[in-house]
Amino acid sequence: MRWVRNSFKFGAEKRGMPMAGRWCSALALLAAAMALPSAAGAQGLAPADQKAVVEDAQVAAILKAASGAATIDEATARKFGPLLFQDGLLTANERDLLLELFSNGSGKVTITPPDGDAFEVPPLSRQARAFLSLVTPPSLASLWLQGPAQMKTLVDITVLDPVITSQITAFIRQRLALVWMNSTISNGYKPIRDDLSAAVRQLQQTDPDTERRGRALVFDAVRQLDRANSNSIPKYLYDYLGAN
């Protein structure tokens, strides 16, 4: 059985925007289990049993490579996490895998891969847990232009789930539209210039991959905004963002 989410939280100023390709009620159940694994049964999920079936051979190979480590590190999570979401859906076994990993604080989880040759994996590291926890992302309004760490989180949401990228772009476009309304020739387009400069400055304080991805998100957002406004935004205000 596959689960699809129908809505995404943009923040207090915009909620309930349709979002194809993510979970619905199952997301709330998994979130509850992530926050308090012992509540899984009460929420309608099977209790964690430190066992998981992995259907994707590539995901299994990535996890098996971490079987001898003390923890599953962030780099490993960044490899297998996006593979779970690449089709915009989550199977029951994929959901159970996440539940088992989040529920495992110090023991081992037995993984049964497609070839049936089971192996054990260690707990998630703190950084890996934080990355995978973006399956239930915070309000985007709490991330946009709020600092380098927050901007990295905004970008990481799209790393974990590439399907959501268009929704993040739409949010950024919405925020830029607000400042564009107050940007004129007489003020040198200062409101939108300030926001674009702040975005670049904060992204530059992250890491090269995050900066590249973040600049692409902002570039796509302002380009869409420009087209929606009859190409009235001077290109020099944002063309440099696309030069990655």
NUDREN-615504 format. One record per atom (N, C-alpha, C, O, CB): residue in one letter; x, y, z. Coordinates in steps of 0.02 Angstrom, whole numbers, padded with zeros to 5 digits, always signed. Atoms other than C-alpha are relative to their C-alpha. Glycine has a CB too. Layout:
BEGIN
aXYZ...
This chain:
BEGIN
m+00042-00060+00000m+00000+00000+00000m+00044+00062+00000m+00094+00065+00036m-00048+00000+00061r-00039-00062+00003r+00064+00173-00043r-00041+00058+00029r-00102+00060+00025r+00021+00015-00072w+00032-00056-00033w+00028+00334+00049w+00019+00064-00037w+00076+00072-00060w+00021+00005+00074v-00012-00063+00035v+00011+00507-00029v-00022+00058+00044v-00076+00057+00073v-00037+00002-00067r+00017-00059-00039r+00015+00674+00060r-00031+00052-00046r-00008+00062-00102r+00062+00028+00036n+00036-00046+00041n-00105+00807-00003n+00011+00074+00016n-00009+00117-00023n-00072-00014+00005s-00009-00070-00018s-00053+00966+00086s+00068+00011+00031s+00101-00036+00053s-00055+00023+00048f-00067-00017-00024f+00103+01058+00142f-00004+00066+00036f-00037+00112+00012f+00050+00002-00058k+00004-00061-00039k+00128+01191+00273k+00050+00052-00025k+00110+00041-00022k+00012-00015+00074f-00042-00054+00024f+00194+01353+00200f+00015+00051+00055f+00058+00094+00045f-00033+00035-00059g-00008-00051-00051g+00184+01450+00363g-00067+00032+00014g-00117+00015-00018g+00052+00053-00020a+00063-00029-00022a+00052+01557+00447a-00035+00038-00055a-00097+00042-00055a+00012+00046+00058e+00031-00041+00052e+00024+01663+00292e-00032-00040-00055e-00070-00013-00095e+00050+00047-00029k+00030+00041+00053k-00022+01516+00180k+00003-00073+00020k+00057-00102+00026k+00037+00012-00068r+00002+00070-00020r-00079+01343+00230r-00047-00039-00045r-00091-00011-00077r-00023-00006+00073g+00046+00043+00036g-00160+01196+00146g+00008+00002-00075g-00037-00020-00111g-00068+00018+00017m-00010+00001+00073m-00086+01222-00029m+00006-00071-00024m+00043-00110+00007m+00062+00041-00020p-00005+00069+00024p-00108+01062-00131p+00071-00018-00016p+00109+00022-00043p-00044-00009-00062m-00066+00023+00015m+00048+00961-00145m-00004-00073-00019m-00010-00116+00025m+00048+00011+00058a+00003+00069+00023a+00045+00804-00251a+00065-00035+00017a+00118-00005+00020a-00013-00004-00075g-00060+00041-00006g+00164+00662-00215g+00026-00010+00069g+00079-00041+00077g+00052+00030-00040r-00022+00014-00068r+00179+00662-00025r-00055-00037+00037r-00104-00057+00007r+00019+00064+00037w+00047+00042-00036w+00086+00573+00112w-00061+00037+00022w-00064+00099+00019w+00034-00031+00059c+00061-00030-00028c-00087+00602+00186c-00002-00019+00074c+00042+00002+00112c-00065-00024-00037s+00007+00016-00071s-00146+00528+00352s+00059-00039+00026s+00075-00035+00085s-00064-00039+00012a-00057+00041-00023a+00002+00409+00359a+00057+00044+00023a+00095+00023+00067a+00024-00046-00056l-00052-00045-00022l+00118+00558+00377l-00009+00018+00073l+00039+00018+00112l+00000+00064-00044a+00013-00018-00070a+00034+00610+00539a+00015-00059+00046a+00041-00050+00101a-00073+00022+00008l-00013+00060-00041l+00046+00431+00603l+00075-00011+00008l+00098-00025+00063l-00032-00062-00032l-00072+00009-00003l+00230+00418+00560l+00032+00054+00043l+00078+00040+00082l+00031-00001-00070a-00027-00055-00040a+00265+00589+00636a-00009-00014+00074a+00036-00002+00115a-00034+00066-00019a+00014+00016-00070a+00184+00534+00798a+00047-00055+00025a+00073-00053+00081a-00073-00022+00010a-00045+00055-00019a+00287+00375+00799a+00072+00023+00006a+00109+00000+00049a-00004-00056-00052m-00068-00027-00004m+00447+00474+00765m+00009+00038+00065m+00062+00034+00097m+00014+00046-00060a-00005-00040-00061a+00410+00589+00911a-00003-00043+00062a+00032-00029+00111a-00055+00052+00002l+00008+00044-00057l+00358+00449+01029l-00013-00071-00025l-00071-00090-00033l-00058+00024+00046p+00008+00066+00029p+00390+00274+00962p-00049-00045+00036p-00082-00086+00004p+00066-00034-00003s+00045+00043-00037s+00290+00193+01101s-00073+00014-00017s-00117-00026-00001s+00011+00008+00074a+00069-00018+00018a+00135+00282+01033a-00020-00030-00067a-00076-00019-00090a-00008+00075-00001a+00014+00025+00068a+00146+00191+00866a-00063-00043-00001a-00105-00035-00045a+00059-00040-00026g+00058+00044-00001g+00020+00058+00914g-00065+00039+00009g-00115+00024-00023g+00006-00051+00055a+00060-00040-00014a-00103+00187+00981a-00019+00040-00061a-00078+00057-00069a+00011+00045+00059q+00014-00040+00059q-00088+00284+00818q-00019-00043-00060q-00033-00016-00114q+00060+00043-00016g+00020+00043+00055g-00128+00133+00711g+00057-00031-00039g+00046-00064-00090g-00043+00038-00047l-00059+00030+00032l+00050+00083+00663l+00021-00062+00039l+00011-00066+00099l+00058+00052-00005a-00027+00058-00035a+00127-00085+00702a+00058+00023+00043a+00099+00064+00020a+00023-00055-00051p-00055-00020-00044p+00245-00065+00851p+00067-00018-00031p+00073-00067-00068p-00007-00033+00069a-00067+00013+00026a+00429-00056+00809a+00025-00067+00026a+00019-00081+00086a+00048+00056+00019d-00025+00065-00021d+00507-00230+00812d+00073-00011-00019d+00097-00067-00018d-00043-00055-00029q-00070+00001+00019q+00684-00188+00754q+00013-00045-00061q+00066-00075-00068q+00042-00025+00058k-00006+00037+00063k+00652-00273+00587k-00031+00041-00055k-00082+00074-00045k-00033-00070+00006a+00028-00037+00056a+00623-00197+00416a+00016-00036-00065a+00071-00064-00073a+00027+00072-00001v-00009+00028+00067v+00602-00260+00238v+00016+00057-00047v-00021+00106-00051v-00063-00041-00024v-00020-00052+00048v+00693-00157+00107v-00010-00028-00070v+00021-00078-00089v+00074+00023+00011e+00018+00024+00067e+00623-00176-00069e+00049+00022-00053e+00057-00012-00104e-00069+00023-00018d-00044-00029+00050d+00750-00069-00161d+00072-00026+00012d+00100-00015+00065d-00002+00077+00002a-00067+00029-00007a+00917-00156-00192a+00053+00054+00012a+00101+00042+00049a+00019-00040-00062q-00049-00054-00009q+01009+00011-00201q-00002+00026+00072q+00050+00038+00102q-00014+00057-00049v+00006-00022-00070v+00941+00067-00032v+00031-00052+00046v+00066-00035+00093v-00074+00011+00018a-00028+00053-00041a+00987-00103+00041a+00076+00000-00002a+00109-00009+00049a-00026-00068-00024a-00073-00001+00006a+01165-00090-00026a+00030+00057+00040a+00082+00049+00072a+00021+00006-00074i-00024-00058-00038i+01187+00083+00051i-00002-00015+00075i+00045+00000+00111i-00041+00063-00017l+00007+00016-00071l+01123+00023+00219l+00050-00054+00021l+00079-00051+00076l-00071-00023+00015k-00047+00054-00017k+01230-00134+00214k+00071+00026+00008k+00109+00000+00048k-00002-00055-00054a-00067-00029-00005a+01385-00028+00187a+00011+00033+00068a+00068+00043+00089a+00011+00051-00056a-00005-00032-00066a+01346+00054+00355a-00007-00049+00057a-00006-00030+00115a-00052+00055+00006s+00015+00050-00052s+01316-00109+00448s+00056-00007+00051s+00042-00025+00108s-00013-00066-00032g-00055+00007-00047g+01488-00110+00527g+00018+00063+00038g+00063+00062+00080g+00060-00024-00036a-00015-00064-00033a+01486+00071+00584a-00035+00005+00067a-00080-00033+00083a-00020+00058-00045a+00031-00011-00065a+01442+00136+00756a-00070+00030-00007a-00115+00017+00032a+00044+00045+00043t+00065-00031+00014t+01300+00239+00683t-00008+00007-00076t+00041+00003-00113t-00007+00070+00035i+00012-00018+00069i+01218+00275+00516i+00011+00075-00005i-00026+00114+00024i-00073-00020-00024d-00017-00071+00001d+01298+00441+00474d-00043+00040-00049d-00082+00012-00088d+00073+00009-00017e+00040-00044+00042e+01223+00591+00384e+00012-00013-00074e-00035-00011-00114e+00015+00073+00016a-00016+00013+00071a+01313+00552+00221a-00039-00060-00026a-00063-00059-00082a+00075-00011-00009t+00038+00059+00019t+01230+00381+00217t-00075+00017-00006t-00108-00004-00054t+00010-00057+00051a+00071-00020+00002a+01059+00456+00257a-00015+00041-00062a-00069+00035-00092a-00019+00040+00063r+00009-00041+00059r+01082+00579+00115r+00002-00041-00065r-00020-00018-00118r+00053+00055-00003k+00000+00044+00058k+01110+00434-00003k-00065-00039-00006k-00095-00042-00060k+00059-00048+00004f+00059+00043+00006f+00964+00320+00040f-00066+00037+00009f-00117+00016-00017f+00004-00056+00050g+00062-00037-00013g+00837+00450+00100g-00035+00022-00064g-00094+00008-00073g+00015+00060+00042p+00032-00022+00061p+00805+00530-00070p-00025-00058-00044p-00073-00049-00082p+00048+00042-00040l+00023+00057+00039l+00789+00357-00148l-00069-00024+00022l-00108-00049-00018l+00050-00058+00005l+00066+00020-00025l+00639+00322-00037l-00055+00044-00028l-00112+00023-00036l+00000+00002+00077f+00050-00049+00020f+00552+00478-00099f+00002+00017-00075f-00037+00059-00098f+00009+00063+00039q-00010-00021+00069q+00608+00484-00280q-00061-00007-00045q-00066+00027-00095q+00057-00039-00029d+00061+00008+00041d+00440+00424-00347d-00059+00038+00030d-00115+00033+00006d-00018-00073-00006g+00052-00040-00030g+00342+00542-00234g-00048-00040+00044g-00097-00013+00068g-00038+00034-00052l+00043+00044-00039l+00265+00395-00141l+00041-00038+00051l+00102-00039+00048l-00039-00049-00046l-00034+00039-00052l+00305+00288+00009l-00039-00064+00012l-00097-00061+00029l+00007+00041+00066t+00035+00063-00011t+00264+00103+00022t-00004-00014+00075t+00029+00019+00115t+00036-00058-00037a+00007+00020-00070a+00213+00020+00184a+00068-00023+00028a+00084-00008+00086a-00052-00057+00008n-00066+00022-00023n+00386-00061+00195n+00048+00058+00008n+00089+00058+00054n+00028-00052-00049e-00043-00059-00006e+00473+00105+00165e-00019+00041+00062e+00025+00066+00097e-00005+00044-00063r+00024-00035-00060r+00366+00185+00299r+00024-00037+00063r+00046-00005+00111r-00077+00005+00000d-00022+00040-00057d+00409+00042+00418d+00075+00008+00010d+00098+00010+00067d-00018-00073-00010l-00073-00009-00006l+00595+00062+00380l+00015+00064+00038l+00057+00065+00083l+00033+00001-00070l-00012-00064-00034l+00589+00245+00433l-00021-00005+00073l+00015+00020+00117l-00039+00056-00035l+00022+00009-00069l+00489+00200+00588l+00051-00038+00041l+00068-00018+00097l-00068-00036+00002e-00049+00041-00036e+00615+00067+00638e+00064+00040+00013e+00092+00036+00068e+00016-00064-00039l-00062-00038-00009l+00764+00182+00610l-00009+00056+00052l+00035+00067+00093l+00022+00031-00067f+00012-00053-00049f+00686+00325+00708f-00011-00028+00070f+00005+00004+00120f-00060+00041-00021s+00015+00029-00066s+00632+00208+00848s+00062-00031+00032s+00062-00042+00093s-00053-00053-00007n-00059+00034-00026n+00804+00129+00867n+00049+00050+00031n+00082+00088-00004n+00035-00039-00056g-00044-00047-00034g+00900+00225+00998g+00071-00025+00011g+00118+00014+00008g-00029+00018+00065s-00067+00025-00015s+01046+00110+01037s+00012-00072-00024s+00068-00096-00018s+00011+00003+00074g-00009+00070+00020g+01016-00065+00967g+00014-00007-00074g+00045+00036-00106g-00060-00040+00017k-00010+00015+00071k+01017-00143+00795k-00068-00013-00032k-00114-00038+00000k+00047-00061-00009v+00060+00015+00039v+00884-00153+00660v+00020-00051-00053v+00067-00041-00090v-00031+00064-00033t-00014+00052+00049t+00881-00311+00555t-00034+00018-00066t-00095+00027-00069t-00023-00070+00025i+00025-00018+00066i+00862-00271+00371i-00002-00063-00044i+00047-00099-00050i+00045+00054-00033t+00006+00054+00048t+00796-00400+00248t-00003+00031-00070t-00054+00061-00087t-00063-00044+00014p-00002-00029+00067p+00848-00348+00071p-00034-00045-00051p-00058-00099-00034p+00073+00012-00021p+00034+00041+00051p+00776-00412-00093p+00029-00070-00008p-00008-00117-00024p+00004+00035-00066d-00030+00067+00009d+00901-00557-00100d-00009-00044+00061d+00012-00102+00060d+00074+00007-00016g+00013+00040-00059g+00849-00615+00074g+00058-00008+00048g+00050-00040+00100g-00023-00066-00020d-00060+00006-00042d+01025-00602+00147d-00001+00055+00053d+00026+00109+00042d+00066+00003-00042a+00011-00051-00051a+00981-00510+00308a+00064+00024+00033a+00114-00012+00037a-00047-00027+00053f-00057-00030-00035f+01101-00394+00399f-00028+00051+00050f-00087+00069+00047f+00050+00034-00050e+00021-00048-00051e+01095-00272+00544e+00031+00068-00012e+00087+00073-00037e+00018-00025+00069v-00026-00068+00005v+01116-00084+00546v-00003+00033+00068v-00047+00017+00108v-00038+00041-00053p-00002-00035-00065p+01161+00030+00692p-00050+00057+00003p-00086+00069-00046p+00071+00026+00014p+00046-00057-00006p+01062+00179+00757p+00020+00058-00046p+00077+00061-00070p-00003+00024+00073l-00014-00061+00038l+01050+00343+00662l+00043+00047+00042l+00033+00052+00103l-00065+00034-00022s-00036-00053-00035s+01176+00476+00708s-00048+00059+00009s-00101+00062-00022s+00064+00021-00040r+00043-00058-00012r+01105+00640+00771r-00011+00039-00065r-00067+00062-00078r+00032+00046+00052q+00006-00037+00062q+01141+00723+00604q-00044-00036-00051q-00083-00005-00087q+00069+00014-00030a+00041+00040+00046a+01063+00581+00503a-00073+00004+00020a-00117+00009-00022a+00024-00073-00002r+00069-00004-00025r+00909+00586+00613r-00031+00067-00018r-00089+00071-00038r-00002-00012+00076a+00025-00067+00015a+00892+00774+00588a-00018+00006-00074a-00068+00036-00091a+00052+00053+00019f+00013-00004+00072f+00903+00756+00399f-00063-00039-00019f-00107-00012-00053f+00060-00027-00040l+00059+00041+00016l+00775+00615+00387l-00063+00027+00032l-00118+00015+00007l+00011-00072+00022s+00058-00029-00033s+00661+00708+00507s-00033+00054-00043s-00089+00075-00027s+00020+00029+00067l+00029-00050+00045l+00632+00834+00367l-00058-00029-00040l-00089+00007-00079l+00054+00028-00047v+00060+00030+00028v+00500+00711+00308v-00061+00037+00027v-00113+00039-00006v-00003-00076+00015t+00052-00044-00027t+00393+00820+00422t+00032+00069+00010t+00051+00086+00066t-00030-00028+00069p-00037-00063-00002p+00468+00990+00380p-00034+00054+00042p-00095+00053+00051p+00010+00026-00070p+00029-00056-00037p+00445+01146+00486p-00033+00050-00047p-00027+00043-00108p+00054+00035+00043s+00029-00053+00041s+00350+01298+00426s+00055+00033-00041s+00108+00052-00014s-00036+00053+00045l-00050-00031+00043l+00444+01369+00277l+00014+00072+00019l+00068+00098+00008l-00021-00004-00073a-00009-00070-00021a+00416+01544+00345a+00052+00006+00056a+00082+00059+00065a-00066+00029+00023s-00050-00001-00054s+00528+01496+00492s+00071-00012-00026s+00119-00010+00012s-00018-00052+00053l-00065+00016+00030l+00670+01455+00371l+00024+00054-00048l+00084+00071-00047l-00005-00066-00036w-00019-00047+00053w+00670+01583+00229w+00032+00063+00030w+00000+00101+00067w-00062+00019-00042l-00039-00060-00020l+00804+01717+00260l+00008+00006+00075l+00019+00061+00101l-00034+00062-00027q-00007-00002-00073q+00815+01669+00443q+00071-00017+00024q+00084-00022+00084q-00049-00047+00032g-00069+00016-00017g+01001+01626+00437g+00027-00058-00040g-00012-00095-00070g+00005-00015+00074p-00030+00054+00039p+01124+01504+00356p-00027-00069+00018p-00041-00109-00027p+00074+00001+00010a+00024+00067-00020a+01067+01353+00458a-00071-00012-00024a-00087-00066-00048a+00003-00007+00076q+00069+00007+00022q+00885+01385+00418q-00006-00006-00076q-00047-00044-00101q-00041+00060+00024m+00001+00004+00073m+00919+01413+00234m+00025-00069-00023m+00001-00096-00073m+00043+00055-00032k-00023+00067+00017k+01015+01249+00230k-00056-00051+00010k-00065-00096-00031k+00062-00020+00043t+00056+00044-00012t+00865+01162+00306t-00051+00006-00056t-00079-00044-00079t-00033+00016+00067l+00047-00011+00055l+00754+01240+00172l+00022-00039-00062l-00019-00070-00095l-00006+00076-00016v-00027+00036+00058v+00867+01169+00037v-00001-00075+00012v-00017-00114-00034v+00071+00023-00015d-00003+00072-00016d+00885+01001+00125d-00067-00034-00007d-00070-00094-00021d+00026-00010+00070i+00067+00029+00011i+00697+00975+00116i-00006-00026-00071i-00035-00079-00083i-00056+00053+00015t+00003+00021+00070t+00716+00966-00073t+00050-00055-00015t+00042-00092-00063t+00012+00059-00046v-00049+00054+00010v+00868+00853-00058v-00031-00067+00021v-00025-00117-00015v+00065+00013+00041l+00032+00061-00024l+00771+00725+00044l-00056-00021-00046l-00063-00080-00062l-00026+00010+00071d+00058+00015+00043d+00616+00737-00066d+00000+00046-00060d-00029+00100-00058d-00066+00007+00040p-00003-00042+00060p+00652+00805-00241p-00068+00018-00028p-00075+00070-00061p+00040-00035-00053v+00067-00013+00026v+00467+00795-00284v-00028+00065+00027v-00070+00097-00005v-00047-00058+00018i+00027-00059-00033i+00435+00939-00165i+00031+00065-00026i+00009+00119-00006i+00010-00006+00075t-00036-00059+00023t+00552+01059-00256t-00045+00054-00028t-00035+00113-00013t+00051-00020-00051s+00044-00051+00030s+00415+01145-00354s-00040+00037+00053s-00056+00095+00044s-00048-00033-00049q+00036-00033-00053q+00323+01181-00192q+00043+00049+00038q+00020+00103+00058q-00028-00053+00048i-00046-00046-00032i+00476+01259-00113i+00011+00061-00044i+00012+00118-00020i+00068-00035+00015t-00008-00055+00047t+00502+01364-00269t-00060+00046+00001t-00053+00107-00001t+00011-00027-00071a+00062-00040-00003a+00321+01421-00261a-00002+00043+00063a-00024+00100+00061a-00062-00045-00004f-00001-00039-00063f+00344+01475-00080f+00048+00059-00007f+00031+00115+00012f+00021-00045+00059i-00049-00054+00008i+00501+01575-00121i-00028+00054-00046i-00020+00114-00033i+00068-00027-00027r+00031-00048+00047r+00411+01656-00268r-00052+00042+00037r-00055+00103+00026r-00032-00037-00059q+00052-00036-00038q+00268+01703-00152q+00031+00053+00045q+00007+00110+00048q-00041-00050+00043r-00032-00048-00045r+00386+01787-00028r+00033+00057-00040r+00031+00115-00019r+00053-00035+00043l-00031-00052+00041l+00479+01879-00166l-00053+00045-00031l-00041+00105-00043l+00043-00031-00054a+00054-00041+00029a+00314+01937-00240a-00020+00056+00048a-00038+00111+00026a-00061-00044-00016l+00018-00050-00050l+00278+02029-00078l+00047+00060-00002l+00026+00117+00003l-00001-00030+00069v-00048-00056+00001v+00438+02131-00088v+00003+00033-00069v+00019+00092-00075v+00071-00025+00020w+00002-00029+00067w+00423+02155-00276w-00054+00053-00005w-00046+00102-00042w-00011-00055-00053m+00055-00048+00001m+00260+02248-00246m+00024+00069+00023m-00005+00120+00003m-00057-00024+00045n-00026-00064-00026n+00361+02383-00156n+00065+00021-00034n+00098+00069-00012n+00011-00005+00075s-00062-00015+00036s+00508+02383-00278s-00015+00042-00062s-00054+00022-00105s+00037-00066-00020t+00012-00046+00056t+00512+02529-00400t+00066+00027-00026t+00119+00019+00005t-00046+00058+00022i-00060-00032+00028i+00634+02619-00512i+00026+00054+00048i+00086+00060+00057i-00015+00031-00069s-00020-00056-00043s+00634+02766-00391s+00037-00023+00063s+00080+00013+00088s-00062+00039+00021n-00038+00024-00058n+00694+02659-00245n+00054-00050-00019n+00082-00085+00023n-00049-00032+00051g-00053+00044+00024g+00814+02562-00354g-00014-00073+00011g+00031-00114+00016g+00064+00017+00034y+00022+00070-00011y+00714+02402-00328y+00030-00028+00065y+00043-00088+00070y+00020-00044-00060k-00034+00020-00061k+00788+02399-00154k-00033-00059+00038k+00003-00103+00060k+00004+00059+00046p+00029+00056-00039p+00660+02283-00069p+00018-00069-00028p+00037-00113+00010p-00074+00007+00001i-00015+00066+00027i+00686+02138-00189i+00075-00011-00003i+00098-00068+00005i-00031-00008-00069r-00073+00007+00000r+00873+02173-00205r+00024-00022+00069r+00068-00065+00075r+00034+00065-00021d-00022+00017-00068d+00890+02163-00016d-00014-00073+00016d+00028-00107+00045d-00036+00045+00051d+00017+00070-00014d+00800+01995-00006d+00044-00048-00040d+00066-00099-00014d-00073-00013-00016l-00043+00043+00041l+00899+01920-00150l+00071-00001+00027l+00104-00053+00029l-00001+00022-00073s-00068-00004-00028s+01062+01982-00075s+00005-00039+00065s+00055-00073+00078s+00020+00072+00011a+00000+00037-00063a+01015+01912+00095a+00000-00075-00011a+00034-00112+00024a-00060+00020+00043a+00003+00072+00016a+00974+01743+00018a+00069-00025-00021a+00092-00077+00002a-00051-00014-00054v-00066+00021+00024v+01141+01734-00071v+00051+00001+00057v+00090-00045+00064v+00024+00046-00058r-00048-00007-00056r+01238+01794+00081r-00007-00058+00049r+00043-00086+00072r-00010+00068+00036q+00011+00055-00047q+01159+01664+00193q+00018-00067-00030q+00045-00111+00005q-00072-00001+00024l-00018+00063+00033l+01180+01524+00067l+00076-00008-00006l+00102-00063-00002l-00031-00003-00069q-00073+00003+00005q+01364+01569+00047q+00032-00022+00065q+00089-00044+00065q+00027+00069-00019q-00027+00021-00064q+01386+01531+00231q-00017-00072+00017q-00006-00095+00073q-00027+00046+00055t+00014+00071-00010t+01328+01351+00209t+00057-00041-00030t+00114-00033-00009t-00068-00020-00031d-00051+00040+00034d+01421+01227+00099d-00011+00006-00076d-00065+00027-00097d-00004-00075+00022p+00006-00011+00073p+01453+01227-00090p-00062-00032-00031p-00094-00002-00074p+00061-00026-00034d+00058+00033+00031d+01317+01100-00132d-00065+00035+00019d-00109+00045-00022d-00002-00074+00020t+00060-00035-00023t+01186+01188-00026t-00006+00068-00035t-00060+00087-00056t+00001+00010+00076e+00001-00065+00034e+01235+01356-00101e-00023-00008-00072e-00065+00031-00096e+00069+00034+00002r+00019+00011+00070r+01220+01288-00278r-00074-00016-00006r-00109+00014-00048r+00042-00057-00031r+00071+00019+00002r+01051+01208-00246r-00045+00059+00020r-00097+00071-00011r-00013-00060+00045g+00040-00056-00023g+00987+01359-00151g-00004+00056-00050g-00058+00085-00060g+00029+00026+00065r+00000-00053+00051r+01038+01484-00284r-00046-00020-00058r-00081+00022-00085r+00071+00013-00026a+00043+00023+00054a+00949+01376-00413a-00074+00007+00018a-00115+00026-00023a+00016-00074-00017l+00069-00007-00023l+00790+01376-00309l-00023+00073-00004l-00077+00088-00029l-00007-00025+00072v+00017-00072+00001v+00793+01566-00290v-00004+00025-00071v-00049+00064-00088v+00052+00040+00041f+00000-00021+00070f+00835+01591-00473f-00065-00021-00035f-00097+00019-00069f+00060-00029-00038d+00062+00025+00031d+00689+01483-00530d-00060+00039+00026d-00106+00055-00012d-00010-00075+00013a+00057-00035-00029a+00572+01573-00410a-00007+00071-00028a-00062+00092-00046a+00008+00003+00076v+00004-00069+00024v+00617+01749-00465v-00012+00002-00075v-00043+00048-00101v+00064+00039+00017r+00013+00003+00072r+00617+01698-00648r-00075-00012-00013r-00104+00018-00058r+00042-00056-00033q+00072+00011+00007q+00440+01631-00628q-00039+00063+00018q-00089+00080-00015q-00023-00058+00046l+00032-00062-00020l+00392+01791-00539l+00005+00053-00055l-00042+00089-00069l+00031+00027+00065d-00010-00047+00055d+00465+01894-00681d-00048-00015-00057d-00079+00031-00084d+00073-00004-00024r+00045+00018+00054r+00366+01798-00811r-00072+00015+00017r-00111+00036-00026r+00008-00074-00017a+00069-00014-00022a+00207+01817-00709a-00015+00075+00000a-00073+00095+00001a-00012-00029+00069n+00008-00072+00000n+00237+02005-00709n+00022+00031-00066n+00049+00086-00069n+00041+00031+00057s-00014-00024+00069s+00259+02023-00898s+00072+00020-00009s+00087+00069-00044s-00045+00060-00016n-00072-00011+00007n+00449+02016-00884n+00020+00071+00020n+00061+00103-00012n+00021-00013-00072s-00014-00069-00022s+00453+02180-00788s+00056+00004+00051s+00077+00059+00069s-00063+00029+00030i-00055-00002-00047i+00589+02129-00666i+00066+00003-00039i+00080-00041-00079i-00001-00062+00047p-00064-00006+00036p+00759+02190-00730p+00042-00064+00008p+00052-00087+00064p+00039+00062+00024k-00036+00063-00002k+00862+02037-00774k+00064+00004+00042k+00086-00045+00071k+00017-00022-00070y-00063-00005-00037y+01019+02107-00693y-00010-00012+00075y+00038-00024+00111y+00031+00069-00011l+00014+00011-00071l+00933+02089-00524l+00007-00073+00021l+00018-00088+00079l-00069+00025+00017y-00002+00070-00020y+00935+01900-00532y+00037-00046-00047y+00046-00105-00031y-00068-00024+00006d-00035+00044+00047d+01030+01834-00683d+00060-00034+00030d+00076-00092+00014d+00021+00040-00061y-00061+00027-00029y+01186+01808-00579y-00014-00063+00043y+00031-00103+00054y+00034+00052+00043l+00018+00057-00041l+01092+01680-00473l+00005-00065-00039l+00018-00118-00010l-00069+00008+00028g-00001+00060+00042g+01087+01560-00619g+00070-00020-00022g+00078-00071-00055g-00042+00009-00060a-00070+00015+00020a+01276+01565-00642a+00032-00042+00054a+00071-00016+00094a+00040+00065-00011n-00029+00045-00051n+01321+01414-00536n+00060-00038-00029n+00090-00078+00006n-00054-00050+00025
